[in-house]
């Protein structure tokens, strides 16, 4: 019985460490309509909003909804996303951001009537990479892993099998705003749903190596 009690409290403590409480997060560009229920964030995405800096289009925008908490060090974050995409460039997913000139946003973007796995990496200027999906998936999970001076981005259709969609440089040893982003550059808004958002701390690799060499 004693072992069962200890195991229960250990499990509860672990869940508290790894679970991100949505109610305690912070809005940047809060949308007019949003709700949190059962560890799910639902929002109506602000029309005519986006994140982009300079490249190709010649403009900079920084006005889309972003719901975040701040983390240091190395970590893994993931979320399940579902959107009622309607207009060109409707998008939603994860965003990691240190400031207005350094961020990565990754998820689904709706372009020319098709779903695209999309990543924008911004380092002073933005770039854009996409993977076109021939079929509309019933659900998409997006995962990002921050290690050292880079972020790896993955996608999955079942939360079991993940494939990499991008590896991009990212500021090292800098606090990061980590959270849920949606944007609607061309349209009149759409409904976006984020489920089971989590952030899991990863031990620093350099520190572990130092400890190993200095026992």
MIDREN-260313 format. One record per residue (C-alpha): residue number from 1; x, y, z. Coordinates in nm, 3 decimals. Example, Ala and Ser with C-alpha at 12.3 -4.5 7.8 and 13.67 -1.06 7.14 Angstrom:
2
1 / 1.230 / -0.450 / 0.780
2 / 1.367 / -0.106 / 0.714
END
This chain:
215
1 / 0.000 / 0.000 / 0.000
2 / 0.282 / 0.239 / 0.090
3 / 0.447 / 0.178 / -0.249
4 / 0.117 / 0.247 / -0.425
5 / 0.077 / 0.578 / -0.242
6 / 0.433 / 0.683 / -0.324
7 / 0.382 / 0.587 / -0.690
8 / 0.057 / 0.786 / -0.705
9 / 0.217 / 1.103 / -0.571
10 / 0.519 / 1.058 / -0.799
11 / 0.288 / 1.027 / -1.100
12 / 0.087 / 1.332 / -0.993
13 / 0.404 / 1.536 / -0.948
14 / 0.531 / 1.430 / -1.292
15 / 0.203 / 1.528 / -1.455
16 / 0.218 / 1.868 / -1.288
17 / 0.572 / 1.920 / -1.417
18 / 0.489 / 1.835 / -1.777
19 / 0.135 / 1.977 / -1.806
20 / 0.096 / 2.335 / -1.924
21 / -0.196 / 2.506 / -1.751
22 / -0.371 / 2.705 / -2.022
23 / -0.542 / 2.933 / -1.773
24 / -0.206 / 3.068 / -1.654
25 / -0.075 / 3.165 / -1.997
26 / -0.056 / 3.515 / -2.146
27 / -0.204 / 3.675 / -2.456
28 / -0.010 / 3.873 / -2.713
29 / -0.270 / 4.027 / -2.947
30 / -0.570 / 3.876 / -2.765
31 / -0.855 / 3.790 / -3.006
32 / -1.208 / 3.912 / -2.937
33 / -1.352 / 3.561 / -2.898
34 / -1.179 / 3.273 / -2.722
35 / -1.251 / 3.001 / -2.464
36 / -1.059 / 2.747 / -2.257
37 / -1.232 / 2.421 / -2.165
38 / -1.099 / 2.070 / -2.090
39 / -0.738 / 2.163 / -2.169
40 / -0.851 / 2.299 / -2.507
41 / -0.815 / 2.654 / -2.639
42 / -1.072 / 2.763 / -2.897
43 / -1.056 / 3.101 / -3.068
44 / -1.200 / 3.297 / -3.356
45 / -0.886 / 3.419 / -3.528
46 / -0.851 / 3.793 / -3.574
47 / -0.912 / 3.892 / -3.939
48 / -0.631 / 4.055 / -4.136
49 / -0.360 / 3.945 / -3.891
50 / -0.023 / 3.774 / -3.936
51 / 0.345 / 3.740 / -3.839
52 / 0.601 / 3.821 / -4.110
53 / 0.914 / 4.032 / -4.154
54 / 1.021 / 4.202 / -4.477
55 / 1.131 / 3.917 / -4.712
56 / 0.972 / 3.892 / -5.056
57 / 0.657 / 4.087 / -4.968
58 / 0.829 / 4.400 / -4.839
59 / 0.617 / 4.448 / -4.527
60 / 0.635 / 4.360 / -4.157
61 / 0.333 / 4.254 / -3.949
62 / 0.320 / 4.138 / -3.588
63 / -0.048 / 4.143 / -3.494
64 / -0.191 / 3.789 / -3.489
65 / -0.314 / 3.609 / -3.173
66 / -0.044 / 3.431 / -2.972
67 / -0.109 / 3.261 / -2.637
68 / 0.212 / 3.175 / -2.454
69 / 0.424 / 3.104 / -2.148
70 / 0.797 / 3.174 / -2.115
71 / 1.055 / 2.898 / -2.082
72 / 1.433 / 2.881 / -2.059
73 / 1.670 / 2.605 / -2.156
74 / 1.588 / 2.306 / -2.371
75 / 1.240 / 2.162 / -2.409
76 / 0.988 / 1.973 / -2.622
77 / 0.645 / 2.118 / -2.695
78 / 0.353 / 1.980 / -2.892
79 / -0.016 / 2.039 / -2.965
80 / -0.304 / 1.896 / -3.165
81 / -0.455 / 2.150 / -3.407
82 / -0.786 / 2.170 / -3.594
83 / -0.901 / 2.468 / -3.800
84 / -1.198 / 2.561 / -4.018
85 / -0.970 / 2.722 / -4.275
86 / -1.147 / 2.934 / -4.536
87 / -0.926 / 3.199 / -4.692
88 / -0.578 / 3.200 / -4.846
89 / -0.303 / 3.190 / -4.583
90 / -0.533 / 3.093 / -4.292
91 / -0.291 / 2.926 / -4.050
92 / -0.242 / 2.791 / -3.698
93 / 0.013 / 2.602 / -3.492
94 / 0.300 / 2.645 / -3.248
95 / 0.516 / 2.952 / -3.214
96 / 0.852 / 2.997 / -3.037
97 / 0.956 / 3.361 / -3.005
98 / 1.231 / 3.555 / -2.831
99 / 1.142 / 3.897 / -2.977
100 / 0.990 / 4.060 / -3.286
101 / 1.292 / 3.968 / -3.500
102 / 1.340 / 3.608 / -3.388
103 / 1.060 / 3.352 / -3.399
104 / 0.951 / 3.024 / -3.552
105 / 0.589 / 2.947 / -3.631
106 / 0.489 / 2.602 / -3.756
107 / 0.164 / 2.424 / -3.831
108 / -0.099 / 2.408 / -4.104
109 / -0.144 / 2.685 / -4.361
110 / -0.428 / 2.689 / -4.615
111 / -0.306 / 2.796 / -4.961
112 / -0.475 / 2.757 / -5.300
113 / -0.741 / 2.531 / -5.154
114 / -0.492 / 2.282 / -5.004
115 / -0.350 / 2.210 / -4.662
116 / 0.023 / 2.272 / -4.625
117 / 0.257 / 2.185 / -4.341
118 / 0.414 / 2.525 / -4.301
119 / 0.714 / 2.667 / -4.115
120 / 0.825 / 3.029 / -4.103
121 / 1.166 / 3.092 / -3.945
122 / 1.243 / 3.457 / -3.877
123 / 1.592 / 3.586 / -3.802
124 / 1.568 / 3.956 / -3.885
125 / 1.383 / 3.852 / -4.203
126 / 1.131 / 3.572 / -4.252
127 / 1.156 / 3.267 / -4.474
128 / 0.884 / 3.015 / -4.555
129 / 0.891 / 2.640 / -4.624
130 / 0.590 / 2.420 / -4.701
131 / 0.495 / 2.056 / -4.756
132 / 0.172 / 2.017 / -4.957
133 / -0.077 / 1.757 / -4.834
134 / -0.276 / 1.576 / -5.102
135 / -0.546 / 1.475 / -4.856
136 / -0.707 / 1.661 / -4.568
137 / -0.604 / 1.486 / -4.243
138 / -0.858 / 1.434 / -3.967
139 / -0.610 / 1.583 / -3.719
140 / -0.255 / 1.716 / -3.710
141 / -0.006 / 1.722 / -3.425
142 / 0.286 / 1.966 / -3.435
143 / 0.594 / 1.917 / -3.217
144 / 0.898 / 2.140 / -3.169
145 / 1.220 / 2.044 / -2.989
146 / 1.461 / 2.314 / -2.880
147 / 1.820 / 2.188 / -2.844
148 / 2.125 / 2.414 / -2.812
149 / 2.111 / 2.674 / -3.093
150 / 1.842 / 2.512 / -3.308
151 / 1.478 / 2.402 / -3.316
152 / 1.355 / 2.086 / -3.486
153 / 0.992 / 2.084 / -3.599
154 / 0.791 / 1.764 / -3.653
155 / 0.440 / 1.668 / -3.762
156 / 0.218 / 1.366 / -3.704
157 / -0.128 / 1.248 / -3.801
158 / -0.166 / 1.010 / -3.506
159 / 0.056 / 1.148 / -3.224
160 / 0.267 / 0.833 / -3.256
161 / 0.471 / 0.858 / -3.575
162 / 0.644 / 1.195 / -3.620
163 / 0.833 / 1.319 / -3.925
164 / 1.064 / 1.619 / -3.937
165 / 0.945 / 1.919 / -4.136
166 / 1.219 / 2.169 / -4.048
167 / 1.546 / 2.226 / -3.862
168 / 1.616 / 2.596 / -3.809
169 / 1.869 / 2.802 / -3.610
170 / 1.734 / 2.975 / -3.301
171 / 1.891 / 3.196 / -3.031
172 / 2.071 / 2.993 / -2.765
173 / 2.057 / 3.056 / -2.388
174 / 1.766 / 3.298 / -2.427
175 / 1.420 / 3.283 / -2.266
176 / 1.154 / 3.179 / -2.518
177 / 0.784 / 3.257 / -2.542
178 / 0.626 / 2.921 / -2.629
179 / 0.266 / 2.883 / -2.728
180 / -0.025 / 2.874 / -2.968
181 / -0.052 / 3.098 / -3.274
182 / -0.315 / 3.152 / -3.541
183 / -0.334 / 3.409 / -3.818
184 / -0.570 / 3.516 / -4.095
185 / -0.386 / 3.752 / -4.333
186 / -0.642 / 3.761 / -4.616
187 / -0.972 / 3.652 / -4.470
188 / -1.242 / 3.744 / -4.223
189 / -1.132 / 3.506 / -3.947
190 / -1.185 / 3.136 / -3.879
191 / -1.232 / 2.898 / -3.587
192 / -0.914 / 2.742 / -3.449
193 / -0.892 / 2.468 / -3.184
194 / -0.577 / 2.370 / -2.992
195 / -0.586 / 2.052 / -2.782
196 / -0.352 / 1.900 / -2.522
197 / -0.078 / 2.160 / -2.544
198 / 0.226 / 2.052 / -2.345
199 / 0.582 / 2.162 / -2.273
200 / 0.836 / 1.911 / -2.140
201 / 1.171 / 2.018 / -1.997
202 / 1.480 / 1.851 / -2.146
203 / 1.809 / 1.842 / -1.950
204 / 2.079 / 2.064 / -2.099
205 / 2.314 / 1.850 / -2.309
206 / 2.623 / 2.058 / -2.237
207 / 2.563 / 2.041 / -1.864
208 / 2.516 / 1.664 / -1.878
209 / 2.842 / 1.629 / -2.070
210 / 3.023 / 1.845 / -1.816
211 / 2.886 / 1.639 / -1.528
212 / 2.990 / 1.319 / -1.702
213 / 3.345 / 1.451 / -1.745
214 / 3.369 / 1.587 / -1.391
215 / 3.246 / 1.308 / -1.168
END
